[in-house]
């Protein structure tokens, strides 16, 4: 019996090869065999892989069901933000969404663009989509234009914005009437203003993105149309949390100033829901991906930024120490000089006790307290932090011992860890658990992000204190 073999090329893109693969008839991969070293993102530290005993090993005076039974688990290595996401960092996200919306509105109004005004923002025509300005479109761009663009919500190269043209937010620099009409549509109408102050309509600041739903992919046993989900999230923080969380307290100055005033730029962002934190992660992934693709010699596609799982957070908080009561070890909340080691409420009704002891009335600027063994700041106190994990009293019992995670995206209860400026010392323990509903925003909950490290990559070493 004779058999015939069909040769099929599986190269989906990039450069093409001529002839048959291999060298002298041997199957030899052409990829370079150098060791891959993961690029450490700015502001992050490498957390080495390891195993530890998860759960609250110390006595639980409250006897609550949140105390999980002890369990030895193994965690892969990853990068983690050395500090909580700050107001200044989150404002970069806000400003990007604001500018993207403004540029999209201007591009739609510009139509085919104009011949006059050059490329310096002298008229609304300068803000047309790049494809409208380019004389020679790529075959792919011509194809999409003929199809009316993409209809699946994905990236459409025919609607690429021209970010080199400066935006003018000052009314005195508006180039023409059409430009003024578009920009003014982003502000509150005159009838809704107080003292005729021009205030941006933050309800319009929505970030749209796609994400992969692994549960849907597993249910369909394929990565089909149901795998990709689209989300459009209003991303401006809820600044009213300073008033809503404390009905009988005077916190109006924080409501009016905390997020936007430059005095608070290095303070952790609060008033952010779980969904908003995940949208920020997607934005950070997009920012790095766009940069890598802009290089002449394109870099490897970066790993996605995300929220840490609950177990990853606990492992990182312990700083490489087993049975650590607090990120610095423990069991005390003060150092040998009598200074507190975290920002929390030290006594009943007393949120700061003594300026010399280092506590703050509300939140504190990030990195004001000592880092732990992994080089992480504020893993106890200041603000509690969202994790990716759904919350369940018994999740430590039924989850895997290898990179345990509860992936239920439908569950509205999400785990938050670390304790905050308004909590007592017990909440700061590395094994203490708490939760909040994912659509809730609080004046004491923030977040930090992580990024996976490929298992085959050269692993980060432990950071010494």
Backbone torsions as a table, in degrees:
resi	resn	phi	psi	omega
1	UNK	NA	133.2	177.6
2	UNK	-100.0	148.7	179.7
3	UNK	-124.4	140.0	177.2
4	UNK	-111.3	138.6	-178.4
5	UNK	-116.1	126.7	178.2
6	UNK	-94.5	132.0	178.4
7	UNK	-94.1	125.1	-177.4
8	UNK	-120.1	129.2	176.6
9	UNK	-87.2	130.7	-177.3
10	UNK	-110.6	14.4	-179.9
11	UNK	-77.7	118.1	-176.2
12	UNK	-88.1	-20.1	-177.2
13	UNK	-167.6	-177.1	-180.0
14	UNK	81.2	-159.4	-177.1
15	UNK	-74.2	147.3	179.8
16	UNK	-97.6	156.1	178.6
17	UNK	-111.8	150.2	-179.5
18	UNK	-106.4	133.6	178.4
19	UNK	86.0	-172.1	-177.0
20	UNK	-79.1	153.5	178.9
21	UNK	-74.8	169.5	175.1
22	UNK	93.6	173.6	179.3
23	UNK	-126.8	120.2	-177.9
24	UNK	54.0	37.0	178.1
25	UNK	80.3	3.0	179.4
26	UNK	-100.6	145.7	178.6
27	UNK	-84.9	102.3	-177.5
28	UNK	-127.6	115.3	178.4
29	UNK	-60.1	145.1	-178.6
30	UNK	-93.6	-9.8	-178.6
31	UNK	-65.8	148.5	175.8
32	UNK	-67.0	147.9	-174.7
33	UNK	-106.3	18.6	178.4
34	UNK	-67.0	151.4	178.1
35	UNK	-65.3	139.9	179.7
36	UNK	-91.8	124.8	177.5
37	UNK	-111.0	118.9	-178.8
38	UNK	-65.9	134.6	178.9
39	UNK	-76.9	122.7	-178.6
40	UNK	-76.1	119.4	178.6
41	UNK	-65.1	152.1	179.6
42	UNK	-59.2	134.2	176.9
43	UNK	79.8	8.7	-179.8
44	UNK	-116.0	159.8	174.5
45	UNK	-125.5	152.5	179.4
46	UNK	-83.7	128.4	176.7
47	UNK	-103.2	113.1	-177.4
48	UNK	-70.3	152.3	178.2
49	UNK	-65.5	155.9	179.1
50	UNK	176.9	177.1	176.7
51	UNK	-120.9	152.9	179.3
52	UNK	-157.4	168.4	177.6
53	UNK	-92.6	108.3	-178.5
54	UNK	-84.4	148.5	179.2
55	UNK	116.1	171.3	-177.1
56	UNK	-88.6	102.0	-177.8
57	UNK	-77.4	-24.3	-178.1
58	UNK	-81.4	167.9	178.1
59	UNK	-63.8	138.0	179.8
60	UNK	-102.6	101.9	-176.5
61	UNK	-68.5	-20.0	-177.7
62	UNK	-88.5	-16.6	178.9
63	UNK	53.1	45.4	-178.5
64	UNK	-95.5	157.9	178.8
65	UNK	-69.1	-11.4	178.3
66	UNK	-67.2	-16.3	176.6
67	UNK	-72.3	114.3	-177.6
68	UNK	-88.4	150.8	176.1
69	UNK	-68.7	148.5	-177.3
70	UNK	-67.7	144.6	-176.1
71	UNK	-156.9	130.4	177.7
72	UNK	-83.6	126.5	-177.9
73	UNK	-133.3	162.6	178.3
74	UNK	-119.3	136.4	-176.9
75	UNK	-124.7	134.2	176.1
76	UNK	-75.0	163.8	-179.3
77	UNK	-73.8	154.1	179.6
78	UNK	-162.1	163.8	172.4
79	UNK	-94.3	147.0	-179.9
80	UNK	-140.4	142.2	175.6
81	UNK	-56.4	132.8	-179.4
82	UNK	-71.0	-18.2	179.4
83	UNK	-143.1	166.9	178.0
84	UNK	-66.7	149.6	178.7
85	UNK	-60.7	128.6	-174.7
86	UNK	-94.3	168.3	175.2
87	UNK	-58.3	-42.4	-178.7
88	UNK	-62.9	-40.6	179.6
89	UNK	-67.9	-41.3	-179.8
90	UNK	-69.8	-29.1	177.9
91	UNK	-68.0	-27.5	173.8
92	UNK	-60.8	-41.3	176.2
93	UNK	-62.6	-48.0	179.5
94	UNK	-58.5	-47.7	-177.0
95	UNK	-66.5	-35.1	177.4
96	UNK	-63.7	-46.1	179.6
97	UNK	-64.4	-43.0	178.1
98	UNK	-57.9	-49.9	-178.0
99	UNK	-66.7	-36.9	178.9
100	UNK	-62.9	-43.8	179.4
101	UNK	-65.2	-44.5	179.8
102	UNK	-61.7	-44.7	-179.1
103	UNK	-66.9	-35.4	177.9
104	UNK	-67.0	-44.1	177.8
105	UNK	-62.3	-40.7	178.9
106	UNK	-67.3	-40.5	179.7
107	UNK	-64.3	-39.7	178.2
108	UNK	-65.6	-40.1	-179.9
109	UNK	-72.2	-28.2	-177.5
110	UNK	-73.3	-25.8	179.4
111	UNK	63.3	-122.0	-178.4
112	UNK	-80.3	-2.2	-179.3
113	UNK	83.8	-178.8	-178.9
114	UNK	-130.0	158.4	-180.0
115	UNK	-83.5	-27.0	-177.2
116	UNK	-93.3	158.6	176.1
117	UNK	95.8	-9.2	178.5
118	UNK	61.8	-144.1	-177.1
119	UNK	-124.2	37.6	-176.2
120	UNK	-117.1	13.4	178.8
121	UNK	78.4	29.2	-179.1
122	UNK	-82.8	-13.2	177.3
123	UNK	-154.3	163.5	-178.3
124	UNK	-64.1	-24.7	178.9
125	UNK	-61.6	-24.2	-179.8
126	UNK	-71.1	-13.2	-175.8
127	UNK	-98.0	13.1	178.8
128	UNK	-63.6	159.3	176.9
129	UNK	-57.1	147.8	-178.5
130	UNK	-57.4	-36.8	-179.1
131	UNK	-62.3	-27.6	178.7
132	UNK	-74.9	-21.6	-177.5
133	UNK	-94.5	-24.5	-175.9
134	UNK	-79.2	135.3	-179.5
135	UNK	-76.7	-37.7	-176.6
136	UNK	-114.7	105.1	176.8
137	UNK	-81.3	151.3	173.7
138	UNK	-71.8	157.1	177.5
139	UNK	-54.9	-34.8	179.6
140	UNK	-67.3	-41.0	178.7
141	UNK	-65.8	-40.0	177.5
142	UNK	-63.4	-39.4	178.6
143	UNK	-62.2	-46.8	-178.5
144	UNK	-65.8	-38.5	177.7
145	UNK	-62.6	-38.4	177.9
146	UNK	-67.1	-26.4	179.0
147	UNK	-90.9	-0.5	-178.3
148	UNK	81.6	23.1	-179.7
149	UNK	83.4	-178.8	179.3
150	UNK	-83.6	140.7	-178.9
151	UNK	-111.2	-0.2	-176.5
152	UNK	-94.7	6.9	178.9
153	UNK	82.9	0.6	179.9
154	UNK	-82.3	-172.9	-177.9
155	UNK	-67.7	131.7	-179.8
156	UNK	-117.8	106.6	-177.8
157	UNK	-64.9	-18.8	177.7
158	UNK	-75.2	-11.8	179.0
159	UNK	-118.3	37.1	177.3
160	UNK	-76.3	129.9	-177.2
161	UNK	-80.8	149.7	177.1
162	UNK	-94.8	95.8	-175.9
163	UNK	-79.1	-5.4	179.6
164	UNK	-78.7	-19.3	178.9
165	UNK	-81.7	124.2	-177.1
166	UNK	-70.4	144.9	173.8
167	UNK	-90.5	145.3	178.1
168	UNK	-114.4	111.9	-179.7
169	UNK	-96.9	-18.0	177.2
170	UNK	-78.9	130.1	-177.9
171	UNK	-59.9	-29.3	-179.8
172	UNK	-70.8	-13.0	-178.0
173	UNK	-110.9	7.0	176.2
174	UNK	-59.2	126.9	-175.8
175	UNK	-73.7	-32.5	179.8
176	UNK	-156.5	174.7	-175.5
177	UNK	-64.4	-41.2	-179.1
178	UNK	-61.2	-40.7	177.4
179	UNK	-62.5	-45.0	-179.7
180	UNK	-60.7	-39.6	-179.1
181	UNK	-63.2	-40.5	-179.9
182	UNK	-69.5	-49.2	-176.9
183	UNK	-64.6	-40.2	-178.3
184	UNK	-67.3	-21.1	177.9
185	UNK	-69.3	-13.4	179.4
186	UNK	-90.0	-5.1	-179.9
187	UNK	-103.8	160.1	175.4
188	UNK	-62.2	143.0	177.9
189	UNK	-63.9	157.7	-176.3
190	UNK	-56.9	-32.9	-178.4
191	UNK	-68.6	-17.5	-178.1
192	UNK	-103.8	5.5	-176.7
193	UNK	-92.7	151.7	176.7
194	UNK	-107.6	120.8	-178.8
195	UNK	65.8	24.8	178.7
196	UNK	59.9	26.6	178.5
197	UNK	-81.1	129.2	178.8
198	UNK	-76.3	114.1	-178.0
199	UNK	-122.6	131.5	179.6
200	UNK	-62.8	137.3	176.8
201	UNK	-79.7	93.5	-172.7
202	UNK	-69.2	-15.8	177.7
203	UNK	-66.3	-17.9	179.2
204	UNK	-86.7	-7.8	-178.3
205	UNK	-83.6	86.0	-179.2
206	UNK	-116.2	134.6	-180.0
207	UNK	-104.3	120.2	-179.1
208	UNK	-105.2	133.5	-179.6
209	UNK	-157.2	166.8	177.0
210	UNK	-113.4	147.8	177.7
211	UNK	-144.5	154.5	-176.9
212	UNK	-87.5	126.6	178.2
213	UNK	-99.4	98.2	-176.8
214	UNK	-64.5	-32.5	178.6
215	UNK	-61.6	-41.9	178.4
216	UNK	-66.9	-38.2	179.3
217	UNK	-64.9	-40.6	179.5
218	UNK	-68.2	-37.6	-179.9
219	UNK	-64.3	-37.9	-179.9
220	UNK	-89.6	-8.0	-177.8
221	UNK	58.5	31.0	177.3
222	UNK	-166.9	160.8	175.0
223	UNK	-94.0	70.4	-178.1
224	UNK	-93.2	-156.7	-175.9
225	UNK	-63.6	-28.6	-178.1
226	UNK	-78.0	-9.8	-177.8
227	UNK	-71.9	-41.6	-179.1
228	UNK	-86.4	128.7	177.7
229	UNK	-115.8	144.3	178.4
230	UNK	-108.5	138.9	178.3
231	UNK	-132.7	143.5	173.5
232	UNK	-128.8	109.6	-169.9
233	UNK	-114.7	128.9	169.3
234	UNK	-71.8	119.4	-165.6
235	UNK	-107.2	-0.6	179.8
236	UNK	-73.3	132.9	-178.9
237	UNK	-61.9	150.9	176.2
238	UNK	-82.7	98.4	-177.4
239	UNK	-75.1	-12.5	179.6
240	UNK	-75.5	-5.5	-178.0
241	UNK	-60.7	-28.4	-179.8
242	UNK	-65.8	-23.5	177.9
243	UNK	-97.0	-42.5	-177.2
244	UNK	-66.7	-35.4	-178.3
245	UNK	-72.9	-20.1	-176.4
246	UNK	-137.0	89.0	-173.6
247	UNK	-64.9	-34.5	-174.1
248	UNK	-112.3	47.8	178.2
249	UNK	-143.0	153.1	179.4
250	UNK	-94.5	91.9	179.0
251	UNK	-117.7	16.5	-178.4
252	UNK	-56.1	-38.7	178.4
253	UNK	-57.8	-36.9	178.5
254	UNK	-71.1	-37.4	176.5
255	UNK	-59.3	-39.1	-175.4
256	UNK	-85.2	-22.7	-169.0
257	UNK	-125.0	-25.3	-164.2
258	UNK	-57.0	-43.8	-173.8
259	UNK	-80.4	-39.3	-170.9
260	UNK	-100.2	-22.7	-175.7
261	UNK	-70.5	136.7	-176.0
262	UNK	-63.8	-20.5	178.4
263	UNK	-64.2	-22.9	-177.6
264	UNK	-106.5	18.0	-173.5
265	UNK	-63.3	-31.6	-178.4
266	UNK	-97.8	12.8	177.0
267	UNK	-91.7	151.7	-179.0
268	UNK	-66.4	137.2	177.5
269	UNK	-68.8	139.7	177.3
270	UNK	-132.4	178.2	-178.6
271	UNK	74.1	21.4	-177.6
272	UNK	-110.3	128.8	179.0
273	UNK	-78.5	171.3	177.8
274	UNK	-61.4	-42.5	179.7
275	UNK	-65.2	-38.4	178.5
276	UNK	-66.8	-37.8	177.5
277	UNK	-63.5	-39.4	178.2
278	UNK	-68.9	-35.4	176.4
279	UNK	-63.9	-38.9	176.6
280	UNK	-61.3	-41.0	177.7
281	UNK	-60.2	-43.8	179.5
282	UNK	-63.7	-41.5	178.2
283	UNK	-60.9	-42.8	-179.6
284	UNK	-65.0	-36.2	176.0
285	UNK	-65.1	-43.3	-179.7
286	UNK	-63.9	-40.0	-178.5
287	UNK	-59.5	-45.2	-179.0
288	UNK	-72.8	-38.9	179.1
289	UNK	-62.7	-45.2	179.4
290	UNK	-61.2	-38.7	179.5
291	UNK	-66.7	-46.1	-179.8
292	UNK	-59.7	-38.1	-178.8
293	UNK	-74.9	-19.4	179.9
294	UNK	-80.6	-15.3	-178.7
295	UNK	-73.6	148.2	178.3
296	UNK	-62.0	-43.4	175.2
297	UNK	-104.4	95.1	-171.2
298	UNK	-62.9	136.7	179.6
299	UNK	-85.2	170.9	175.7
300	UNK	-59.3	141.1	177.2
301	UNK	-60.5	126.9	-175.3
302	UNK	-71.3	153.3	172.9
303	UNK	-67.0	151.6	-176.3
304	UNK	-75.0	144.0	170.7
305	UNK	-83.0	148.0	-177.7
306	UNK	-158.2	175.9	172.3
307	UNK	-81.6	150.0	178.2
308	UNK	-73.2	150.8	170.0
309	UNK	-70.5	164.5	-178.9
310	UNK	-61.0	-40.7	-179.2
311	UNK	-70.3	-39.3	175.7
312	UNK	-59.3	-42.5	-179.3
313	UNK	-62.1	-46.9	-178.1
314	UNK	-63.9	-41.5	178.7
315	UNK	-61.2	-45.1	-179.9
316	UNK	-66.4	-36.7	-178.7
317	UNK	-63.8	-32.6	-177.8
318	UNK	-73.6	-15.9	173.6
319	UNK	63.4	28.6	178.8
320	UNK	89.6	0.8	179.8
321	UNK	-100.7	135.8	176.6
322	UNK	-80.9	141.3	176.7
323	UNK	54.8	38.0	178.3
324	UNK	-78.6	120.3	179.1
325	UNK	-63.1	-43.3	178.2
326	UNK	-127.7	167.0	-179.6
327	UNK	-57.1	-25.6	178.8
328	UNK	-92.2	2.3	179.6
329	UNK	114.7	-80.5	176.3
330	UNK	112.7	-174.8	9.0
331	UNK	-95.8	14.7	-173.7
332	UNK	-99.2	154.5	179.6
333	UNK	-96.4	-3.8	178.3
334	UNK	-120.7	156.1	174.0
335	UNK	-89.9	-173.0	-175.8
336	UNK	-71.9	-7.5	177.0
337	UNK	-99.3	0.4	-179.8
338	UNK	84.7	16.1	179.3
339	UNK	-98.1	140.0	179.0
340	UNK	-68.8	147.7	-176.2
341	UNK	-97.8	1.8	178.3
342	UNK	-158.0	166.3	178.9
343	UNK	-96.2	108.4	-178.5
344	UNK	-154.2	-177.4	178.3
345	UNK	-92.9	106.8	-172.8
346	UNK	-75.1	-28.3	-176.7
347	UNK	-143.2	164.2	-179.5
348	UNK	-59.3	119.7	179.1
349	UNK	73.1	-0.3	-177.4
350	UNK	-117.7	107.8	-174.4
351	UNK	-91.9	-11.9	-177.7
352	UNK	-137.5	-18.7	177.3
353	UNK	57.5	-63.1	-174.9
354	UNK	-156.4	130.3	179.8
355	UNK	-56.6	-34.6	-176.4
356	UNK	-69.9	-18.9	-178.0
357	UNK	-89.5	-3.7	168.3
358	UNK	88.4	13.2	177.1
359	UNK	-95.2	164.1	-177.0
360	UNK	-122.0	155.2	-180.0
361	UNK	-65.4	-44.3	177.9
362	UNK	-119.9	-133.1	177.0
363	UNK	-71.4	164.3	177.1
364	UNK	-119.8	156.1	172.3
365	UNK	-58.7	147.9	-179.7
366	UNK	-66.5	155.0	176.6
367	UNK	69.0	22.5	178.3
368	UNK	-85.6	-16.0	-179.8
369	UNK	-116.4	164.1	-174.3
370	UNK	-62.9	144.2	176.6
371	UNK	-79.9	160.8	-179.5
372	UNK	-89.7	-170.3	-174.6
373	UNK	-64.1	-20.8	177.1
374	UNK	-93.7	-1.3	-179.5
375	UNK	87.6	22.6	-178.0
376	UNK	-102.2	136.7	179.1
377	UNK	-99.6	150.7	169.9
378	UNK	57.0	37.9	174.1
379	UNK	-78.4	-0.5	171.7
380	UNK	-137.9	130.1	177.2
381	UNK	78.3	-170.2	-175.1
382	UNK	68.8	-82.8	170.3
383	UNK	-134.8	145.7	169.9
384	UNK	-67.8	163.2	-173.0
385	UNK	-131.3	136.0	175.2
386	UNK	-64.5	143.8	168.1
387	UNK	-119.5	167.0	179.6
388	UNK	-70.7	-23.6	-166.8
389	UNK	-77.1	140.8	168.8
390	UNK	-71.1	146.5	-176.5
391	UNK	-93.8	135.3	174.4
392	UNK	-150.3	136.2	-178.9
393	UNK	-56.8	-33.5	-173.8
394	UNK	-106.9	15.1	-175.0
395	UNK	-62.3	-31.0	178.5
396	UNK	-66.2	-25.0	-178.3
397	UNK	-79.8	-41.6	-174.6
398	UNK	-98.0	-11.5	-178.4
399	UNK	-76.4	163.2	-178.0
400	UNK	-66.0	160.4	174.3
401	UNK	-89.6	-7.0	177.9
402	UNK	-112.3	111.9	-176.7
403	UNK	47.6	56.0	-177.3
404	UNK	-60.1	141.3	179.9
405	UNK	-158.8	142.5	172.1
406	UNK	-106.3	112.6	-167.3
407	UNK	-99.8	11.3	-174.2
408	UNK	-68.5	102.6	-179.2
409	UNK	-73.6	-19.3	-177.0
410	UNK	-77.5	-33.1	-177.4
411	UNK	-61.6	126.9	-177.2
412	UNK	-81.0	-13.4	-179.8
413	UNK	-90.8	119.2	-179.6
414	UNK	-117.3	145.5	-178.7
415	UNK	-74.5	134.0	172.1
416	UNK	-122.9	143.0	-173.2
417	UNK	-132.7	160.1	168.4
418	UNK	104.2	-17.5	-176.2
419	UNK	72.0	167.1	-174.2
420	UNK	-139.5	-175.3	-178.9
421	UNK	-62.6	-22.1	-177.6
422	UNK	-99.1	0.1	-174.7
423	UNK	-98.4	158.4	175.3
424	UNK	-81.9	173.0	-173.9
425	UNK	-59.2	-31.1	-178.2
426	UNK	-58.5	-39.3	-177.4
427	UNK	-68.2	-14.7	-178.8
428	UNK	-85.5	-8.9	-178.9
429	UNK	-62.1	143.7	-176.8
430	UNK	-62.1	-26.5	-178.7
431	UNK	-97.3	-3.1	-178.8
432	UNK	-72.0	136.8	-176.8
433	UNK	-116.3	150.1	175.8
434	UNK	-153.5	171.4	-179.2
435	UNK	-149.1	165.2	174.2
436	UNK	-152.6	153.3	177.1
437	UNK	-72.3	140.6	-168.9
438	UNK	-66.2	-21.3	178.6
439	UNK	-92.8	8.4	179.2
440	UNK	-95.2	142.7	174.4
441	UNK	-118.2	135.9	-176.2
442	UNK	-131.3	156.7	178.5
443	UNK	-78.9	-0.5	-177.3
444	UNK	-128.3	14.2	177.9
445	UNK	-123.5	126.2	174.3
446	UNK	-127.2	-149.1	179.6
447	UNK	-167.8	166.0	167.9
448	UNK	-141.0	160.3	-174.0
449	UNK	-109.4	163.2	174.9
450	UNK	-131.7	165.2	175.0
451	UNK	-139.3	132.7	179.8
452	UNK	-65.3	152.8	171.2
453	UNK	-116.9	125.1	179.7
454	UNK	-53.6	139.4	-178.3
455	UNK	-58.8	-29.7	-178.1
456	UNK	-83.6	-6.2	-177.3
457	UNK	-76.6	161.0	172.4
458	UNK	-66.4	124.0	-171.6
459	UNK	-80.1	147.9	176.7
460	UNK	-69.9	151.0	177.6
461	UNK	-90.1	160.8	179.0
462	UNK	-68.2	140.0	178.7
463	UNK	-90.4	129.7	177.5
464	UNK	-86.2	144.8	-179.9
465	UNK	-70.8	NA	NA
